[in-house]
């Protein structure tokens, strides 16, 4: 980028051009304690440099604290009420069916990435899972591919002919730490060979769903990430790091999943299938979380007394808040037309399900860890340069990351 060019306007914000390449990293599921524990163990010396010599903040993610809403908030600089992506999964009223929210037709705002690319910047995006690629790459003239399908890239579709060959790694399993490692390795190779002006790297939370902060496997993951981030810094990049959400154990005292099955409850209260419960965490990769998260929305029949349902749900042990659609969308900055009549958020160690029979938990090979609620909204916000221009009283969000990286770093 060049600093002499006019700022780019996107979704009510201005973003300056900079002289050095900027790399924005979204570490999926990065509860801040993962970084703290990795630093304490001596596994992440570069991340320690970010915290001590760069700029280090805590910020709020979007709630529901899931992957799609937060990644799209980061690249649009706006909440879901603006860009429209309010979950990984939702009930499409127009189509009359439940669908994955990974089609760009559901996106209601331009991305900062696409706007800079249209203005002549070199832009590259590498995601872990392919579910995000089409959304993040919407309208983007540049490189955009996923580690999951790096063996299927083409110049026409992805802006790169051979993603797998570029990185020089075997295609990783979607259920592995290597999927995220591929993302970082790809980012380094792209920076070495093409030096884009703006790069976005988005990982998977496979490790965080299985491992608590400070475990050997978690520290090893952050050590891997630390090495690649240091290399990007050495190549002259501005590094900006955040997360889409945190992560918490969701188990009872025996270590079993701590689940409130909302559809079963509403069936008893209102009649079989009279209400419809939607779990926005749902995606094609449910083996490590069983489609169980801490945020849900419910569509009620016209005959239901909404306030009575809200009161009964709010009285359940393990429920943190229950709102009607208007109140909930106002609080969490969500699009009203894409949410149900009731919004439910569970407490820190509790998840929400539909019916017990609909959740296959046989794939869980470790105690359940998940996200989605208010308790997973605190995320890190780290930079490899000082950020003295940031108002210390400002409420920071993870989607402020590009504003800070492009407008406020020294």
N, C-alpha and C positions, 0 to 999 in steps of 0.2 A: 504494500500500500504506500501511498505518498501523502504526506501531511498537508500538501498544498491544495488538495482537491476539496470540493465542497462536501460538507457532512451528508450522510445518508439519512433520510427520514423514514422511519418504519414504526407504524402503530403508535404514533404520537410521541416518539422519542427520536433524538438525533444521535448519530454515531459518527465519530471522527475517523478519518484515515490515519494510519500510523506508518512509521518508517520500517518497523520490524514485523515479521510474521507473528500472528497471534494464534495460539492453540488453546481452545476451550475443551476441557475434559469433564464429562459427566460420569462419575464413578457410581454405578448403579448400586443402591443399597448401602451407601457409605455413611453409616452411623459415625459421628465424629470420634467416638472412642476407638474405632479401628485405627485411625491415624495416631491418636495419643498412645495407644498400646504398642503399635509398631515402632514408634519413635523411642519409647522407653526401653524396648527390647534391642535397640540398636539396629533394627532392620530397615529403617527408612531415613538415612541421613539427609537426603535431598529434601524430603518433606519437612524435616526439622528446619532446614534452611528457609523454606517458605514461611514457616511459622515464626522464625526468629529474625530473619533478615528481609523478608518480603512483606506481605500483608496477610493477616489472618483474621477472619471474622467468623461468627456463627450467623446463619441466615435461616429463614423459613422457606420450606418448600410449599408447593401447592398441595392442598387437601382436596380430593383424595390423594394421598401420597403414593401414587403409582407411577409407572414408567412413562406411558404415553403423555398424560397431561403435563408432567414436569419437563420432559424433553422438549415438547412443543412450546411450553412457556419460556424455556431458556432460549430457544432459537427465534422466538417472536418478541421477547422482552415484554410479555403481557400475560395476564391470567387466562384461564379457560373461558371466562365470560366473553373475551375478545376473540380468541382463536378457535373456540368451539370443541376442542378435544378434552373431554371431561373424564375419560377412563380408557382402559384397554378394550372395553366391551360395553355395549349399551343397547337399549331397546329403541330401535328406529321406528318412531310412530308412523312416519310416512309409508315405510315398507311393511309395517305391521309384524316385525320379527326382530329377534335378538341377533346382533351382528358384532363382529370385530370392528373396532374403530381404527383401522389401519389404512383405509382408503383416503387418498387426498381430497376426495369430494366432500369429506366431513370437515376439512380445514377451512376456516373463515377469515384467515389473516395471512398476509405475506410473511415470509421469514427474513430475518436479517441476512442470513446466508445468501438467499436468492437475490436480494436487493443489491448486495455488494457485488455478486457475480455479474448481475446485469449492468452494473456500472463499470465493469472492467477488472474487478479483482479476481485473482486466482483463488478458488475455494475448493476445499476437499472435505468430505464427510466419510467417516468409517464407523459403522455401528457393529455391535456384536450380533444381534439378531436381525433377521430380515424384516420383522414386523414393523420396525421403525424406519427402514430405508426409504420407502416411498413417501412417507410423511415429511421426513427431514429433507428429502431431495426434491420436494415439490417446487417446480419452477426454477430449479437450480441448473445453471450451465457450469458444470465442473465435474469433479470426481465424487461419486457417491456409491458406495457398495458396502455389503455386510460381510463380516467374517464367516457367518453361517453359510453363505453362498458365494464365497470368493472364487470358487471354481467355475462359476457361471457368468462371470463378468464379460461385458462387451463395451467397445467404445461408444456405441450408440446409446445403450441403456445406462451405463455406469461411468462413462468418461475414462475408462481404463480397460485395456484389452485383456490383461491377464493378472488379476488381483492375486491369485495364488502364487504365480511365478514371481511377482514383484516382492512378496514377503519372504518366500523361500522356506515356508513352513508347510507341514502337512495340514490338510483341512481338519480343523478341530471339531470335536463333538460339541453339539449345542449344550450338552450338560457337562461342562468342564471348565476349569479355570483357564485352560488354554484358549478358549474362545475370546476372553478378554486380553490375554497376552498377544493374540494375533492382532487385535485392534491397535495396541500400542506399537507393536513391531511394524505394522503397516504405516502408522503415523510417522515413525522415524524414517522409514524408507521413502515415503512421499516427501518428507521435508528434505532429505538428502538429495533426492533426484529432481524434484520439481519446485520445491520451496514456495508453496502457495502463500498467499497473503493472510488467509483465514482458514483455520482447520477446526473441525469439530469431531471429537472422539467420544463414543458412548459405549460403555462396557455392559456386561451382564452381572447380575447379583447372585450367580450360582454359588459362589463361595460364601457370601454373607448369609444366604438362606441356610447354610449348613454349619457354619463356624462362627462362634462368638468372638468378639474382640479379644485379642491377646493370645489366642490359640496359635499353635505352631503353624497350622495351615493358613490361618488368616494373616499372620505376620509374613509368611513366605509369599503370599499374594501381593501384599503391599511392598515387599522388597523388590519383587519383579517390576511392579509399577514404578517404584522409585528409580530404578536403573534407567528405564525408558524416558521418564520425565527429565532426568538429569541430562540424558543425551539430547533431548529436544532443546533444553536450555543451552547446552554447549553449542548447538547449531544456531543459536541467536534468537530463539523464539521467546516471546512473552507467553508465560504459562498462566492459565487461569483455570482453577479446579473447583468443582462443586459436586453435588449429588442430586439425584432425583428424589430420594427419600432416605430415611434411616432404616433400622431393622431392629426387631425385638423378639425375644422368645415368646411364644404363644402357647404355653403349656401350663398344666395344673401341677400340684405338688408331686404327683406321681410321674410327671414327665409326659403325660398324654396330651394331645391337642385339646385346647380349651375353647370349645366351639359353642356358639349360640346359633341354632338352626332356625332362622327366621321364617322360612316358608312353612315349616312344620307348625310353628306357633300361629301364624296367620291362617293356616288351613283350619286349625282348631277353633280359632276365634271367629272367622268370617265364612268358613265353608271351603271345601276342597277346591284349590286352584282359583278361588275368587280373586285373590291378590296375586301379584307377580313380583318376586324378589329378583333384583339384578345385582350381581357382584362384579363391579368394574375391574377387579384384579384379573378376571378370567382372560386367558390368552392360550395359544397353542402349546405352551410350555408349562404344564401344571404339575409335573412330576415332583418338583421340589417344594411346592406349597399347596398342592391339592385344591387350587382355586379358592383358598381361604385367606381373606384379608380383613382389615379392621374398618372397612367402609362399605356400606350397602345402600341401595335405594329401593323403595317399594312402590308399586303402582296399586292403588286400592280401587275396589269397585265403587260405583257411584252411590250405592246404598250404604257404604261404610261411614261411620262417624269418625272422621279423620282425627279429631282432637282426642277422642277416646283411645284410638289405636296408639297415638303418640304417647299418651299418658301411660298406657300399659307397657309399651316398649321401654319407655324411660325408667320405669320402676324395676326393670329386670336387673339383677346383679350382673356386673360386667359391662353395662352400657354406659358410655360417657356422656353422649348428647344425642338427642333426637329433635329434628326440626321438620316443620312442614317445608314444602318445596321453595316457597318464596323466601322464607327466613334463612333456610339452609344455603340457597344459592347466593343470597346477599352476603352471608357470613363468609362463605368459601369461594366467592367470585366464580360461580359456575353458570352455564347457560341453562335457563329455566326449561326451555323446550326439549332438553335432552336428559332431564332428571325426572324421577318419579314423584309421587305425591308426598312421600316421606323420605327423609335422609337420616340414616342411622350410623353412628360412629361408636365403636366399642373401645374399652379401656386398653391400657398398655399391653397386658398379657392375654388378651381375649381376641378371638377372630369370629367373623360372621359367615355363616353358610346358608344355603337354601334348605334343602331337605337332606337328612342324614344319608338317605339312600343314593343321592346324586353325587356324593363326593367319594372318590376312590383315593384312599389314603395309603394304599398298599405300596406306592412308590416311595414313601417317606422312609429313608434309611438313617435319619437323625431326628432328634426332637424338633418339632415344628418351630420355625422362625419365619416371621412374615411382617407385613407392613400395611399401610393404607390409612391409618388414623392420624389424629392430632399428635399422638405420642411418637410418631415417626417423622414429624415435619422439620425437626432441627437438623441442619446439614452444614458441612464446612463450606467456606468460601475462601480460597487461598490464591495468592498471586506471587510471582517471583520478583515483583518490584513493589516499592512502597506505594501506598495509596493515600497519601496525606490529604488529597482533595475530597475524600469521602466524609460527609457530615457524620460526626460520631453519634448524633441523636437519631439518625435516619433508621427506620425499620428496613433491614435488608432482606431481600428475597433471593432465592437462587437464580431467578430470571433477571436480576440486576447485574449478572456477571459480565455480560458484554458491554453494558453501560460503563461499568468500572474499568474493565480491561481496555476499552478504546477511548474513554473520555477522562479518566481520573487517575491513571497511574503516572508516577514521576518518570 
